[in-house]
Amino acid sequence: MMKNIGIIIELDNKRIKETNFAMITMARAKNIQLFAFVMDAYAASVKDDLESFGISNIVEIGLAPDQQNNPVIRAKAMINAIKEFNISMVFGLSSAMGKDLLPRIAAQINAPLVMDCFYVDLERKLVKTSQYSGKTIATIQLTGPIIVVGIRPNAIEPIKAQAFAQVLKFDSSNLAAKDFRVIKSGGIDKATNINLSEADVIIAGGRGMKNSENFTLLSHCAEKLNAAVGASRVAVDSGWVPYSMQVGQTGEKVSPKVYIACGISGSIQHFAGMKTSGMVIAINTDENAAILSNCDYYAVADALEIIPKLTKILENG
Amino acid sequence: MQIYICVKHVPDSAVHITILSKNRIDENISFLLNPYDEHAVTEAVKIKNNNPGSEIIAVCLGKNDAEKTIRSAMAMGADRGILIACDENHDSIITALALKVAIEQDGNPELIFTGKESIDAEGMQTMFRIGALFDFPVATNVVKLDIDADKAIVDCELSGGITDTYEMSLPCILGAGRGLNTPRYPTFPDVVKSKKKPIQKIAFTDLNIKDSASKMSIVEFVPLKQNREPKEIKGDANLVAKEIVRILKQEAKVI
């Protein structure tokens, strides 16, 4: 039987975030119709991109302008669309937005949900995710008429597959949220900083960065690499950088393609946040630092010396 | 004001996890109060100080041993505890149902806190499920909270330090984030006092929670193997930097 999968597309400055394409790739299979739900742009502006990854239906969800940033309204609009288009599986990114939107949807329709999945068996409704601070991989069976999965950014390589899509409009401008009002919106689609949970490359600093000023060395290098800057708990607790930059057990869990650890010793709690990274490169002056025995490449060196040189080489192409 | 905090008894992040059978881990390890829940308790104490006469109740669904986690919450300032004792682990759909019924039987919640996630299952959803069951508004990853008469004004962190500000009517559900406050760790007298505070024990089976048609069940755990074989990059700072660029280009293919 034909199954309909609904994919919640995330945009950044009106453009489709790259991380969506891997998610679409994971949802593609025989006997499956893909519906891309677009809330923050006109469907026409993203049609080509979505078609090139195999989307055959684009649903443009029209929200009232003053309601666009309200997470309760967004969830309601998605739930109505899920019902309208007979969606049996909902895919969304396990991103900052997804961590709010997906549980809101799942809770309202009492659907099972697993966040941060890096594998989905569409036929058997099995997913894989990490649990216990990244120490185990759990295979979880989802049961229910509609299931919701949050996809880990960078989990797989996106693969193109040309399709031709029809655009469907779905008016949701009449929704209201009682008890919940947005006073200020930081902007779900206006983030200018590359955010940690979705970055391809992360360059992170720890105790070895010594102070707040030295973190600018990392941000200069990050600019050249199109990377996000992260930090260990020590750097955050020392007040060098805000806690929002923290990678680890009680910080952001990240899975970039490359994680460059500068002056980070590599505690169990730090690994809990970055062990699912593709490649780990560690720079540390202490040859006994734990991270040097659990990485792909390491240099026993001072990151404060290496990083500016790295930036320079990248600048000169 | 009655403030409920849903707390979870979770394995210490530093312990080794041993898989006993397909979907069971060895639970004979050190467990503690979920770190995000500490922020919830700390915030509740702050609200209680501003609203004299308030009461803080820590509620936990867990095995008998979870009493320890309720005691930790009480040492940090919760006035009493409710343990919904069960013999097996439950998914967040059943957990939310049990917490809702227990809270409803106990009193009239104005605020219900959870941590923004638990560090074991990392499900990130129980607060929304409790909210849906009560039909109360929900916000998660709350990093700032002001209570203004019958409203809660909250800052929620999205990512990269960007926050949204929401206004919710009370009662509401709040998922505490790390930026909310600095937890106040208990002193020895706090711990002694917490031992005298009451914990009501309810059997999960007495709550008559019906099995849900929607569920999440663990099929299998496997240890995450890290097969990294560290290779050293040698040479002076220039050579190291050059080699890193080569690796990023040719091997990782990110530039």
HADDOCK unambig.tbl for C-alpha pairs under 7 A between the chains (distance, minus, plus):
assign (segid A and resid 96 and name CA) (segid B and resid 158 and name CA) 5.19 0.50 0.50
assign (segid A and resid 96 and name CA) (segid B and resid 159 and name CA) 5.77 0.50 0.50
assign (segid A and resid 97 and name CA) (segid B and resid 158 and name CA) 6.78 0.50 0.50
assign (segid A and resid 103 and name CA) (segid B and resid 125 and name CA) 5.16 0.50 0.50
assign (segid A and resid 103 and name CA) (segid B and resid 128 and name CA) 6.24 0.50 0.50
assign (segid A and resid 104 and name CA) (segid B and resid 128 and name CA) 5.79 0.50 0.50
assign (segid A and resid 107 and name CA) (segid B and resid 128 and name CA) 5.71 0.50 0.50
assign (segid A and resid 107 and name CA) (segid B and resid 129 and name CA) 4.60 0.50 0.50
assign (segid A and resid 107 and name CA) (segid B and resid 132 and name CA) 5.97 0.50 0.50
assign (segid A and resid 108 and name CA) (segid B and resid 132 and name CA) 5.73 0.50 0.50
assign (segid A and resid 110 and name CA) (segid B and resid 214 and name CA) 6.85 0.50 0.50
assign (segid A and resid 111 and name CA) (segid B and resid 214 and name CA) 5.82 0.50 0.50
assign (segid A and resid 112 and name CA) (segid B and resid 214 and name CA) 5.77 0.50 0.50
assign (segid A and resid 112 and name CA) (segid B and resid 215 and name CA) 5.49 0.50 0.50
assign (segid A and resid 112 and name CA) (segid B and resid 216 and name CA) 5.92 0.50 0.50
assign (segid A and resid 114 and name CA) (segid B and resid 123 and name CA) 6.52 0.50 0.50
assign (segid A and resid 115 and name CA) (segid B and resid 123 and name CA) 6.34 0.50 0.50
assign (segid A and resid 131 and name CA) (segid B and resid 120 and name CA) 5.77 0.50 0.50
assign (segid A and resid 131 and name CA) (segid B and resid 121 and name CA) 5.28 0.50 0.50
assign (segid A and resid 131 and name CA) (segid B and resid 122 and name CA) 6.59 0.50 0.50
assign (segid A and resid 132 and name CA) (segid B and resid 119 and name CA) 6.44 0.50 0.50
assign (segid A and resid 132 and name CA) (segid B and resid 120 and name CA) 4.23 0.50 0.50
assign (segid A and resid 132 and name CA) (segid B and resid 121 and name CA) 6.33 0.50 0.50
assign (segid A and resid 133 and name CA) (segid B and resid 13 and name CA) 6.48 0.50 0.50
assign (segid A and resid 133 and name CA) (segid B and resid 119 and name CA) 6.31 0.50 0.50
assign (segid A and resid 133 and name CA) (segid B and resid 120 and name CA) 6.38 0.50 0.50
assign (segid A and resid 135 and name CA) (segid B and resid 17 and name CA) 6.95 0.50 0.50
assign (segid A and resid 135 and name CA) (segid B and resid 223 and name CA) 6.05 0.50 0.50
assign (segid A and resid 135 and name CA) (segid B and resid 224 and name CA) 5.41 0.50 0.50
assign (segid A and resid 136 and name CA) (segid B and resid 221 and name CA) 6.22 0.50 0.50
assign (segid A and resid 136 and name CA) (segid B and resid 222 and name CA) 5.54 0.50 0.50
assign (segid A and resid 136 and name CA) (segid B and resid 223 and name CA) 4.30 0.50 0.50
assign (segid A and resid 136 and name CA) (segid B and resid 224 and name CA) 4.84 0.50 0.50
assign (segid A and resid 137 and name CA) (segid B and resid 221 and name CA) 5.62 0.50 0.50
assign (segid A and resid 137 and name CA) (segid B and resid 222 and name CA) 5.27 0.50 0.50
assign (segid A and resid 137 and name CA) (segid B and resid 223 and name CA) 6.08 0.50 0.50
assign (segid A and resid 137 and name CA) (segid B and resid 224 and name CA) 5.80 0.50 0.50
assign (segid A and resid 138 and name CA) (segid B and resid 218 and name CA) 6.68 0.50 0.50
assign (segid A and resid 138 and name CA) (segid B and resid 220 and name CA) 5.76 0.50 0.50
assign (segid A and resid 138 and name CA) (segid B and resid 221 and name CA) 4.60 0.50 0.50
assign (segid A and resid 138 and name CA) (segid B and resid 222 and name CA) 6.62 0.50 0.50
assign (segid A and resid 139 and name CA) (segid B and resid 218 and name CA) 6.00 0.50 0.50
assign (segid A and resid 139 and name CA) (segid B and resid 219 and name CA) 5.43 0.50 0.50
assign (segid A and resid 139 and name CA) (segid B and resid 220 and name CA) 5.14 0.50 0.50
assign (segid A and resid 139 and name CA) (segid B and resid 221 and name CA) 6.44 0.50 0.50
assign (segid A and resid 140 and name CA) (segid B and resid 216 and name CA) 6.42 0.50 0.50
assign (segid A and resid 140 and name CA) (segid B and resid 217 and name CA) 5.50 0.50 0.50
assign (segid A and resid 140 and name CA) (segid B and resid 218 and name CA) 4.49 0.50 0.50
assign (segid A and resid 140 and name CA) (segid B and resid 219 and name CA) 5.40 0.50 0.50
assign (segid A and resid 141 and name CA) (segid B and resid 216 and name CA) 5.65 0.50 0.50
assign (segid A and resid 141 and name CA) (segid B and resid 217 and name CA) 5.15 0.50 0.50
assign (segid A and resid 141 and name CA) (segid B and resid 218 and name CA) 6.27 0.50 0.50
assign (segid A and resid 141 and name CA) (segid B and resid 219 and name CA) 6.30 0.50 0.50
assign (segid A and resid 142 and name CA) (segid B and resid 215 and name CA) 5.98 0.50 0.50
assign (segid A and resid 142 and name CA) (segid B and resid 216 and name CA) 4.76 0.50 0.50
assign (segid A and resid 142 and name CA) (segid B and resid 217 and name CA) 6.68 0.50 0.50
assign (segid A and resid 143 and name CA) (segid B and resid 214 and name CA) 5.21 0.50 0.50
assign (segid A and resid 143 and name CA) (segid B and resid 215 and name CA) 5.10 0.50 0.50
assign (segid A and resid 143 and name CA) (segid B and resid 216 and name CA) 6.35 0.50 0.50
assign (segid A and resid 144 and name CA) (segid B and resid 213 and name CA) 6.05 0.50 0.50
assign (segid A and resid 144 and name CA) (segid B and resid 214 and name CA) 4.28 0.50 0.50
assign (segid A and resid 144 and name CA) (segid B and resid 215 and name CA) 6.63 0.50 0.50
assign (segid A and resid 179 and name CA) (segid B and resid 137 and name CA) 6.31 0.50 0.50
assign (segid A and resid 179 and name CA) (segid B and resid 168 and name CA) 5.23 0.50 0.50
assign (segid A and resid 179 and name CA) (segid B and resid 169 and name CA) 4.99 0.50 0.50
assign (segid A and resid 180 and name CA) (segid B and resid 137 and name CA) 6.43 0.50 0.50
assign (segid A and resid 180 and name CA) (segid B and resid 166 and name CA) 6.86 0.50 0.50
assign (segid A and resid 180 and name CA) (segid B and resid 167 and name CA) 5.80 0.50 0.50
assign (segid A and resid 180 and name CA) (segid B and resid 168 and name CA) 4.66 0.50 0.50
assign (segid A and resid 180 and name CA) (segid B and resid 169 and name CA) 6.90 0.50 0.50
assign (segid A and resid 181 and name CA) (segid B and resid 166 and name CA) 5.57 0.50 0.50
assign (segid A and resid 181 and name CA) (segid B and resid 167 and name CA) 5.04 0.50 0.50
assign (segid A and resid 181 and name CA) (segid B and resid 168 and name CA) 6.43 0.50 0.50
assign (segid A and resid 182 and name CA) (segid B and resid 165 and name CA) 6.13 0.50 0.50
assign (segid A and resid 182 and name CA) (segid B and resid 166 and name CA) 4.54 0.50 0.50
assign (segid A and resid 182 and name CA) (segid B and resid 167 and name CA) 6.33 0.50 0.50
assign (segid A and resid 183 and name CA) (segid B and resid 165 and name CA) 5.29 0.50 0.50
assign (segid A and resid 183 and name CA) (segid B and resid 166 and name CA) 5.35 0.50 0.50
assign (segid A and resid 183 and name CA) (segid B and resid 167 and name CA) 6.62 0.50 0.50
assign (segid A and resid 184 and name CA) (segid B and resid 164 and name CA) 5.55 0.50 0.50
assign (segid A and resid 184 and name CA) (segid B and resid 165 and name CA) 4.84 0.50 0.50
assign (segid A and resid 185 and name CA) (segid B and resid 164 and name CA) 4.59 0.50 0.50
assign (segid A and resid 185 and name CA) (segid B and resid 165 and name CA) 6.39 0.50 0.50
assign (segid A and resid 186 and name CA) (segid B and resid 162 and name CA) 5.57 0.50 0.50
assign (segid A and resid 186 and name CA) (segid B and resid 163 and name CA) 5.23 0.50 0.50
assign (segid A and resid 186 and name CA) (segid B and resid 164 and name CA) 5.05 0.50 0.50
assign (segid A and resid 193 and name CA) (segid B and resid 160 and name CA) 6.75 0.50 0.50
assign (segid A and resid 195 and name CA) (segid B and resid 159 and name CA) 6.22 0.50 0.50
assign (segid A and resid 195 and name CA) (segid B and resid 160 and name CA) 5.65 0.50 0.50
assign (segid A and resid 225 and name CA) (segid B and resid 255 and name CA) 6.89 0.50 0.50
assign (segid A and resid 243 and name CA) (segid B and resid 179 and name CA) 6.80 0.50 0.50
assign (segid A and resid 244 and name CA) (segid B and resid 159 and name CA) 6.80 0.50 0.50
assign (segid A and resid 244 and name CA) (segid B and resid 160 and name CA) 5.63 0.50 0.50
assign (segid A and resid 244 and name CA) (segid B and resid 161 and name CA) 5.16 0.50 0.50
assign (segid A and resid 245 and name CA) (segid B and resid 160 and name CA) 6.50 0.50 0.50
assign (segid A and resid 268 and name CA) (segid B and resid 14 and name CA) 6.28 0.50 0.50
assign (segid A and resid 269 and name CA) (segid B and resid 13 and name CA) 6.79 0.50 0.50
assign (segid A and resid 292 and name CA) (segid B and resid 230 and name CA) 6.91 0.50 0.50
assign (segid A and resid 293 and name CA) (segid B and resid 230 and name CA) 6.12 0.50 0.50
assign (segid A and resid 294 and name CA) (segid B and resid 228 and name CA) 5.98 0.50 0.50
assign (segid A and resid 294 and name CA) (segid B and resid 230 and name CA) 6.54 0.50 0.50
assign (segid A and resid 295 and name CA) (segid B and resid 228 and name CA) 5.62 0.50 0.50
assign (segid A and resid 295 and name CA) (segid B and resid 229 and name CA) 6.75 0.50 0.50
assign (segid A and resid 295 and name CA) (segid B and resid 230 and name CA) 5.22 0.50 0.50
assign (segid A and resid 296 and name CA) (segid B and resid 228 and name CA) 5.49 0.50 0.50
assign (segid A and resid 296 and name CA) (segid B and resid 229 and name CA) 5.65 0.50 0.50
assign (segid A and resid 296 and name CA) (segid B and resid 230 and name CA) 4.42 0.50 0.50
assign (segid A and resid 296 and name CA) (segid B and resid 231 and name CA) 6.06 0.50 0.50
assign (segid A and resid 297 and name CA) (segid B and resid 230 and name CA) 5.24 0.50 0.50
assign (segid A and resid 297 and name CA) (segid B and resid 231 and name CA) 4.81 0.50 0.50
assign (segid A and resid 297 and name CA) (segid B and resid 232 and name CA) 5.77 0.50 0.50
assign (segid A and resid 297 and name CA) (segid B and resid 233 and name CA) 6.66 0.50 0.50
assign (segid A and resid 298 and name CA) (segid B and resid 230 and name CA) 6.70 0.50 0.50
assign (segid A and resid 298 and name CA) (segid B and resid 231 and name CA) 6.31 0.50 0.50
assign (segid A and resid 298 and name CA) (segid B and resid 232 and name CA) 5.02 0.50 0.50
assign (segid A and resid 298 and name CA) (segid B and resid 233 and name CA) 5.83 0.50 0.50
assign (segid A and resid 299 and name CA) (segid B and resid 232 and name CA) 5.79 0.50 0.50
assign (segid A and resid 299 and name CA) (segid B and resid 233 and name CA) 5.04 0.50 0.50
assign (segid A and resid 299 and name CA) (segid B and resid 234 and name CA) 6.49 0.50 0.50
assign (segid A and resid 305 and name CA) (segid B and resid 237 and name CA) 6.52 0.50 0.50
assign (segid A and resid 306 and name CA) (segid B and resid 237 and name CA) 5.33 0.50 0.50
assign (segid A and resid 306 and name CA) (segid B and resid 241 and name CA) 5.83 0.50 0.50
assign (segid A and resid 309 and name CA) (segid B and resid 238 and name CA) 6.46 0.50 0.50
assign (segid A and resid 309 and name CA) (segid B and resid 241 and name CA) 6.05 0.50 0.50
assign (segid A and resid 310 and name CA) (segid B and resid 241 and name CA) 4.85 0.50 0.50
